[in-house]
């Protein structure tokens, strides 16, 4: 696949997630009695953030933005983490069998995310925030 084809692919892929996020956001305010209305804000936030991160990947592959590759890689990394945090909260709200344990599991999810976040920051500090040296490992 050529670089131009991958750029178009990331644009369409990001647009799909962004559109899903917008539609979930609008459904949240449109339907008051929707079965899993409370979960839609988490799914909308996931879609919007994940779509934007895919667009940042698209920008990262455009040669014109080559000098920003290090910063874009770090932004993408942290946006992915945040988007998957919201995806896990969406899944947690859908599982009614876990309702009595929802607060405990939500705290575990946040602790896991905090561990991931500080591990990434630690690795970036070790490499002087040069994510280009560790991009393949990330």
C-alpha positions as CSV (number, residue, x, y, z in Angstrom):
1,X,0.0,0.0,0.0
2,X,1.4,3.4,-1.0
3,X,1.7,6.3,1.4
4,X,-1.1,8.2,-0.3
5,X,-3.4,5.2,-0.1
6,X,-2.7,4.8,3.7
7,X,-3.4,8.5,4.2
8,X,-6.8,8.1,2.5
9,X,-7.5,5.0,4.5
10,X,-6.7,6.7,7.8
11,X,-8.9,9.7,6.9
12,X,-11.9,7.4,6.1
13,X,-11.2,5.2,9.2
14,X,-11.1,8.4,11.4
15,X,-14.2,9.8,9.8
16,X,-16.1,6.5,10.6
17,X,-15.2,6.7,14.3
18,X,-15.9,10.4,14.4
19,X,-19.3,10.0,12.8
20,X,-20.1,7.2,15.2
21,X,-19.2,9.4,18.1
22,X,-21.3,12.3,16.8
23,X,-24.3,10.1,16.2
24,X,-24.1,8.5,19.7
25,X,-23.8,12.0,21.1
26,X,-26.9,13.1,19.3
27,X,-28.8,9.9,20.2
28,X,-28.0,10.6,23.9
29,X,-29.9,13.9,23.8
30,X,-32.6,12.7,21.4
31,X,-33.9,9.6,23.3
32,X,-34.7,9.9,26.9
33,X,-35.9,6.3,27.3
34,X,-33.2,4.6,25.3
35,X,-32.1,1.3,26.9
36,X,-28.5,2.1,27.3
37,X,-28.7,5.9,27.2
38,X,-26.2,6.3,30.1
39,X,-23.5,4.4,28.1
40,X,-23.8,6.5,25.0
41,X,-21.8,9.4,26.3
42,X,-18.9,7.0,26.9
43,X,-19.2,5.5,23.4
44,X,-19.6,9.0,21.9
45,X,-16.4,10.2,23.7
46,X,-14.6,7.1,22.5
47,X,-15.6,7.6,18.9
48,X,-14.7,11.3,18.8
49,X,-11.3,10.8,20.5
50,X,-10.4,7.7,18.5
51,X,-11.5,9.4,15.2
52,X,-9.3,12.4,16.0
53,X,-6.3,10.1,16.8
54,X,-6.7,8.3,13.5
55,X,-6.6,11.7,11.8
56,X,-3.4,12.5,13.7
57,X,-1.9,9.3,12.3
58,X,-2.9,10.5,8.9
59,X,-1.1,13.8,9.5
60,X,1.9,11.8,10.9
61,X,2.2,10.0,7.5
62,X,2.1,13.2,5.4
63,X,5.7,14.3,4.6
64,X,4.7,18.0,5.1
65,X,4.2,17.4,8.8
66,X,7.5,15.4,9.1
67,X,9.1,17.8,11.6
68,X,6.1,17.3,14.0
69,X,6.3,13.5,13.9
70,X,7.7,13.2,17.4
71,X,4.9,15.3,18.9
72,X,2.2,13.7,16.8
73,X,3.3,10.3,17.9
74,X,3.1,11.2,21.6
75,X,-0.3,12.8,21.1
76,X,-1.6,9.7,19.3
77,X,-0.3,7.5,22.0
78,X,-2.1,9.4,24.8
79,X,-5.3,9.8,22.7
80,X,-5.4,6.1,22.1
81,X,-5.1,5.5,25.9
82,X,-7.9,7.9,26.7
83,X,-10.2,6.6,24.0
84,X,-9.8,3.0,25.2
85,X,-10.5,4.2,28.7
86,X,-13.9,5.5,27.6
87,X,-14.5,2.3,25.6
88,X,-13.9,0.2,28.7
89,X,-16.3,2.4,30.7
90,X,-18.9,2.0,28.0
91,X,-18.6,-1.8,28.2
92,X,-18.8,-1.6,32.0
93,X,-22.0,0.3,31.9
94,X,-23.6,-2.2,29.5
95,X,-23.0,-5.3,31.7
96,X,-25.9,-5.4,34.2
97,X,-24.6,-8.5,35.9
98,X,-21.7,-6.4,37.2
99,X,-23.9,-3.6,38.6
100,X,-23.1,-4.4,42.3
101,X,-19.3,-4.3,41.5
102,X,-19.4,-1.3,39.0
103,X,-17.6,1.2,41.3
104,X,-14.9,-1.3,42.2
105,X,-14.3,-2.3,38.5
106,X,-14.4,1.4,37.4
107,X,-11.7,2.1,40.0
108,X,-9.7,-0.8,38.8
109,X,-10.0,0.5,35.2
110,X,-8.7,3.9,36.3
111,X,-5.9,2.4,38.3
112,X,-4.9,0.3,35.2
113,X,-5.0,3.4,33.0
114,X,-2.9,5.4,35.5
115,X,-0.4,2.6,35.6
116,X,-0.3,2.6,31.8
117,X,0.0,6.4,31.6
118,X,2.8,6.6,34.1
119,X,4.7,3.8,32.5
120,X,4.5,5.5,29.1
121,X,5.6,8.8,30.7
122,X,8.5,7.0,32.4
123,X,9.6,5.4,29.1
124,X,9.4,8.7,27.3
125,X,11.5,10.4,30.0
126,X,14.1,7.7,29.6
127,X,14.3,8.4,25.9
128,X,14.2,12.2,26.4
129,X,10.7,12.4,24.9
130,X,12.0,11.2,21.6
131,X,9.2,8.9,20.7
132,X,10.7,8.2,17.3
133,X,13.3,6.0,18.9
134,X,10.6,3.8,20.6
135,X,7.7,4.2,18.1
136,X,7.9,0.6,16.9
137,X,7.8,-0.7,20.4
138,X,4.9,1.5,21.3
